[in-house]
Amino acid sequence: MAGGRSDMVLIAFMQAQNCTNYPGSWRHPQAIPDFLSAEHYMRIARTLEEGKFHLAFFDDRLAMPDIFGNDHKLAVQWGIRSVKMDPVPLMTAMGLATKHLGIGGTCTTTYYEPFDVARTWMTLDHMIGGRAAWNVVTSMNDSEARNMGVDAHMDHDLRYDAADEFVECVLGHWQSWEDDALVVDTAPGGVFADPTKVHRIDYQGRFYKSRGPFTVPRSAQGQPVLIQAGQSGRGVQFAGRWGELVFASYRTIAQAKPMYRALKDAVAANGRNPDHVKVAPPVYPIVAETRAMAEEKRDFAHSLARPEDALCLLGEILNLDFTQWGLDDPIDSAVLDSMTGQHAIRDRIRQVSGKQNPTPRDFIEISKRGTIYEAPIFCGTPKDVADQMEEWYREEACDGFVVAATHRPGGYEEFSRLVVPELQRRGIYHKDYAGTTLRENLGLPPSVAKGPPTMKH
Ligand SMILES: Cc1cc2nc3c(=O)[nH]c(=O)nc-3n(C[C@H](O)[C@H](O)[C@H](O)COP(=O)(O)O)c2cc1C
């Protein structure tokens, strides 16, 4: 414990694909290319558990990044985050290879039914002993829409309105078996479960309806932990309402501190305890025995990026086809104002460039999308890296970090072997897991089933 705060939280940023979130990572000579095998993910899971990571977390999208020129050629040819497996089987493999590591994954509210998601995630939570987490996202682009039988992606704020209902409905199902509903009395005449403690939810909203009763009882941690990463005004409101673990892209401590505070305020505004919500930005730690060696590793990793990567991946998250403009053409206000992709990044580019109509070059240079500079880089000796992490943590810029890897599995192995002992020595990171469930290990309060929901809209 540090000054009464709970320990720093560490999450590994995982991808169920050919690369880490750094698209150039598959070209790294130390990357092990068995990314289609369960062993690849199980090995990383064991490494993370040795490093006492709280959680391994999988990103997800339902399409290749093919908005750029409406063509998948570049994404496939250069492996620009082109493979995307379903995270759930990988999560199950990783959970079964470990005993304490939390296992989180992303599932969108825009293209599934609440009952599906409620059932898959609660089942997973049982299979891995109460260590599952669900990252609630609303998806990003028209390619995802088209893969899921829809012509265009729903408007940004409307997606969040629908997502509010979606989460209400999922939680309704998760809480519709009371905690002591399951009896399993094998004595003659003994009951399996108490029917008065298993409820239909009769959810009827504007976007979703679902009757129940739900078909999976409560798990060892009650229900999976909810992750969220909304960053626009509407997104932060949503994260403040639901997120128990919140991911936020911060570039510097100075930028992070007010945003971290605003997020905690959004939690309090929803009548929740801000200490029960952990906030973690993605970072790239790059560590070696000497600072010069670490800088060389950083520069080598950076050299693996290709020029195509940035605009392909910007197109993906903004839902904009950048082939429409020359690199220095201002992008029309009408296009930017009505875009259905992530608003947070658009707003940041406008703010940093000071332009209402930034150019594609502004987007590339400010976002640094597709490179390791997209997130803060903590580079140097184990002490250097720990110093930077400690500063962010102590300055209340965050409660922990989403650790991204320049290559796989080495990026996680080097961090666990070299940086984790240094953080532990400083007393800001746990030496062992506090309990057996993810909720216990994150220091979150127990989840209590509130019984029959009254949520007719
Ligand atoms: C660490 C991190 C991981 C994310 N993972 C996903 C993901 O897997 N799928 C997805 O559609 N969005 C993902 N997002 C995007 C967020 O859900 C959100 O859309 C984004 O931060 C922009 O905020 P906004 O939706 O409020 O505009 C992630 C964001 C962050 C910071």
Ligand as a Chemical Component Dictionary entry (heavy atoms), coordinates in Angstrom:
data_LIG
# 
_chem_comp.id                   LIG 
_chem_comp.type                 NON-POLYMER 
_chem_comp.pdbx_formal_charge   0 
_chem_comp.three_letter_code    LIG 
# 
loop_
_chem_comp_atom.comp_id 
_chem_comp_atom.atom_id 
_chem_comp_atom.alt_atom_id 
_chem_comp_atom.type_symbol 
_chem_comp_atom.charge 
_chem_comp_atom.model_Cartn_x 
_chem_comp_atom.model_Cartn_y 
_chem_comp_atom.model_Cartn_z 
_chem_comp_atom.pdbx_ordinal 
LIG C1  C1  C 0 -6.903  0.783  -23.775 1  
LIG C2  C2  C 0 -8.093  0.908  -24.685 2  
LIG C3  C3  C 0 -8.645  -0.228 -25.271 3  
LIG C4  C4  C 0 -9.734  -0.149 -26.131 4  
LIG N1  N1  N 0 -10.226 -1.281 -26.690 5  
LIG C5  C5  C 0 -11.235 -1.195 -27.603 6  
LIG C6  C6  C 0 -11.685 -2.363 -28.280 7  
LIG O1  O1  O 0 -11.175 -3.444 -28.066 8  
LIG N2  N2  N 0 -12.685 -2.233 -29.192 9  
LIG C7  C7  C 0 -13.291 -1.038 -29.452 10 
LIG O2  O2  O 0 -14.212 -0.993 -30.277 11 
LIG N3  N3  N 0 -12.887 0.092  -28.798 12 
LIG C8  C8  C 0 -11.858 0.032  -27.916 13 
LIG N4  N4  N 0 -11.396 1.163  -27.306 14 
LIG C9  C9  C 0 -12.050 2.447  -27.628 15 
LIG C10 C10 C 0 -12.995 2.939  -26.551 16 
LIG O3  O3  O 0 -14.030 2.021  -26.289 17 
LIG C11 C11 C 0 -13.584 4.299  -26.929 18 
LIG O4  O4  O 0 -14.417 4.167  -28.043 19 
LIG C12 C12 C 0 -12.506 5.306  -27.249 20 
LIG O5  O5  O 0 -11.651 5.459  -26.133 21 
LIG C13 C13 C 0 -13.036 6.662  -27.692 22 
LIG O6  O6  O 0 -13.959 7.192  -26.800 23 
LIG P1  P1  P 0 -15.443 7.570  -27.275 24 
LIG O7  O7  O 0 -16.122 6.280  -27.677 25 
LIG O8  O8  O 0 -16.073 8.173  -26.050 26 
LIG O9  O9  O 0 -15.333 8.520  -28.447 27 
LIG C14 C14 C 0 -10.311 1.109  -26.428 28 
LIG C15 C15 C 0 -9.762  2.273  -25.837 29 
LIG C16 C16 C 0 -8.658  2.178  -24.986 30 
LIG C17 C17 C 0 -8.094  3.448  -24.386 31 
# 
loop_
_chem_comp_bond.comp_id 
_chem_comp_bond.atom_id_1 
_chem_comp_bond.atom_id_2 
_chem_comp_bond.value_order 
_chem_comp_bond.pdbx_ordinal 
LIG C1  C2  SING 1  
LIG C2  C3  SING 2  
LIG C2  C16 DOUB 3  
LIG C3  C4  DOUB 4  
LIG C4  N1  SING 5  
LIG C4  C14 SING 6  
LIG N1  C5  DOUB 7  
LIG C5  C6  SING 8  
LIG C5  C8  SING 9  
LIG C6  O1  DOUB 10 
LIG C6  N2  SING 11 
LIG N2  C7  SING 12 
LIG C7  O2  DOUB 13 
LIG C7  N3  SING 14 
LIG N3  C8  DOUB 15 
LIG C8  N4  SING 16 
LIG N4  C9  SING 17 
LIG N4  C14 SING 18 
LIG C9  C10 SING 19 
LIG C10 O3  SING 20 
LIG C10 C11 SING 21 
LIG C11 O4  SING 22 
LIG C11 C12 SING 23 
LIG C12 O5  SING 24 
LIG C12 C13 SING 25 
LIG C13 O6  SING 26 
LIG O6  P1  SING 27 
LIG P1  O7  DOUB 28 
LIG P1  O8  SING 29 
LIG P1  O9  SING 30 
LIG C14 C15 DOUB 31 
LIG C15 C16 SING 32 
LIG C16 C17 SING 33 
# 
